[in-house]
Amino acid sequence: MNYRNLALATAAVALVASAPAAQAQAIRLKSVTLTLPDSDRKLPDGPGVAAVTNNCLACHSAGMILNQPALPPAAWQAEVAKMRTVYKAPVDDKDVPAIVQYLGAVKGAK
């Protein structure tokens, strides 16, 4: 190996070795406290409320669900599919029809 290649190799190793240290210094973590608003809103009873309670309330409040616009069943089907595929919501296939039916009954287009 000639001196030029040795110098380039040494510079490359130094650059790679210093990269994690530079990245570690750039990130500063700080503890924060977040207070979420309380809501006393409950989902109305109806067919499918158990499926919505078991699958949707882990991420969404009842108030958030009830504040959604009225949508036709096909749009609710698409929303549930999006939650499962895009956001990886762990909703079982067997619960999807009950969730869509409930959302259509409670927040369906009239």
Kinemage of the C-alpha trace (Angstrom):
@kinemage 1
@onewidth
@group {chain A} dominant
@subgroup {mainchain}
@vectorlist {calphas} color= white
{ca met a 1} P 0.000 0.000 0.000
{ca asn a 2} L 1.406 3.368 -0.893
{ca tyr a 3} L 1.394 6.374 1.444
{ca arg a 4} L -1.432 8.129 -0.376
{ca asn a 5} L -3.780 5.143 0.014
{ca leu a 6} L -2.702 4.761 3.656
{ca ala a 7} L -3.471 8.418 4.327
{ca leu a 8} L -6.899 8.120 2.659
{ca ala a 9} L -7.683 4.948 4.609
{ca thr a 10} L -6.658 6.578 7.894
{ca ala a 11} L -8.780 9.651 7.163
{ca ala a 12} L -11.790 7.455 6.300
{ca val a 13} L -11.464 5.460 9.534
{ca ala a 14} L -11.188 8.662 11.569
{ca leu a 15} L -14.260 10.115 9.860
{ca val a 16} L -16.347 6.997 10.424
{ca ala a 17} L -15.195 6.668 14.025
{ca ser a 18} L -16.096 10.268 14.832
{ca ala a 19} L -19.584 10.136 13.246
{ca pro a 20} L -21.351 8.365 16.155
{ca ala a 21} L -19.778 10.761 18.667
{ca ala a 22} L -20.964 13.763 16.666
{ca gln a 23} L -24.468 12.295 16.379
{ca ala a 24} L -24.619 11.515 20.097
{ca gln a 25} L -23.758 15.114 20.933
{ca ala a 26} L -26.453 16.452 18.591
{ca ile a 27} L -29.304 14.615 20.365
{ca arg a 28} L -30.460 15.966 23.696
{ca leu a 29} L -33.289 14.146 25.429
{ca lys a 30} L -35.410 15.945 27.961
{ca ser a 31} L -38.235 14.605 30.117
{ca val a 32} L -41.566 16.276 29.601
{ca thr a 33} L -44.957 15.993 31.212
{ca leu a 34} L -48.093 15.911 29.128
{ca thr a 35} L -51.565 16.228 30.576
{ca leu a 36} L -54.276 15.001 28.261
{ca pro a 37} L -57.778 16.375 28.620
{ca asp a 38} L -60.264 14.203 30.467
{ca ser a 39} L -63.531 13.396 28.815
{ca asp a 40} L -66.596 11.917 30.363
{ca arg a 41} L -68.102 11.098 26.987
{ca lys a 42} L -69.067 7.472 26.507
{ca leu a 43} L -69.860 5.548 23.380
{ca pro a 44} L -73.591 4.968 23.017
{ca asp a 45} L -74.771 1.383 23.370
{ca gly a 46} L -75.510 -0.528 20.231
{ca pro a 47} L -74.491 -3.530 18.161
{ca gly a 48} L -70.701 -3.473 17.773
{ca val a 49} L -69.921 -1.213 20.743
{ca ala a 50} L -67.839 -4.008 22.326
{ca ala a 51} L -65.713 -4.340 19.166
{ca val a 52} L -65.138 -0.573 19.063
{ca thr a 53} L -64.381 -0.456 22.790
{ca asn a 54} L -61.914 -3.355 22.567
{ca asn a 55} L -60.158 -2.192 19.403
{ca cys a 56} L -60.469 1.572 19.033
{ca leu a 57} L -60.380 3.049 22.534
{ca ala a 58} L -56.747 2.006 22.995
{ca cys a 59} L -55.777 4.943 20.768
{ca his a 60} L -58.923 7.072 20.412
{ca ser a 61} L -61.162 8.571 23.075
{ca ala a 62} L -64.912 8.186 22.819
{ca gly a 63} L -65.115 11.944 22.314
{ca met a 64} L -62.699 11.807 19.410
{ca ile a 65} L -64.721 9.034 17.752
{ca leu a 66} L -67.997 10.883 18.326
{ca asn a 67} L -66.573 14.117 16.882
{ca gln a 68} L -65.904 12.520 13.507
{ca pro a 69} L -68.025 13.580 10.551
{ca ala a 70} L -70.919 11.423 9.414
{ca leu a 71} L -69.611 9.061 6.734
{ca pro a 72} L -71.194 6.365 4.562
{ca pro a 73} L -70.363 2.716 5.359
{ca ala a 74} L -67.792 2.482 2.543
{ca ala a 75} L -65.871 5.408 4.022
{ca trp a 76} L -65.919 3.815 7.506
{ca gln a 77} L -64.680 0.582 5.938
{ca ala a 78} L -61.809 2.529 4.357
{ca glu a 79} L -61.006 4.258 7.673
{ca val a 80} L -60.827 0.948 9.537
{ca ala a 81} L -58.649 -0.506 6.756
{ca lys a 82} L -56.343 2.529 7.000
{ca met a 83} L -56.015 2.117 10.771
{ca arg a 84} L -55.026 -1.515 10.268
{ca thr a 85} L -52.663 -1.127 7.323
{ca val a 86} L -51.113 2.319 7.719
{ca tyr a 87} L -51.118 2.657 11.511
{ca lys a 88} L -50.840 -1.088 12.251
{ca ala a 89} L -53.824 -1.137 14.613
{ca pro a 90} L -54.136 -4.710 15.914
{ca val a 91} L -57.765 -5.142 14.858
{ca asp a 92} L -58.798 -8.751 14.226
{ca asp a 93} L -60.462 -9.485 10.862
{ca lys a 94} L -63.543 -10.807 12.652
{ca asp a 95} L -64.078 -7.463 14.442
{ca val a 96} L -63.995 -5.272 11.326
{ca pro a 97} L -67.635 -5.788 10.252
{ca ala a 98} L -68.933 -4.997 13.756
{ca ile a 99} L -66.766 -1.853 13.973
{ca val a 100} L -67.905 -0.614 10.557
{ca gln a 101} L -71.537 -1.381 11.409
{ca tyr a 102} L -71.298 0.484 14.722
{ca leu a 103} L -69.573 3.527 13.230
{ca gly a 104} L -72.132 3.601 10.446
{ca ala a 105} L -74.984 3.464 12.962
{ca val a 106} L -73.517 6.093 15.301
{ca lys a 107} L -71.657 8.349 12.825
{ca gly a 108} L -73.126 7.304 9.505
{ca ala a 109} L -74.284 9.633 6.772
{ca lys a 110} L -77.994 10.250 7.187
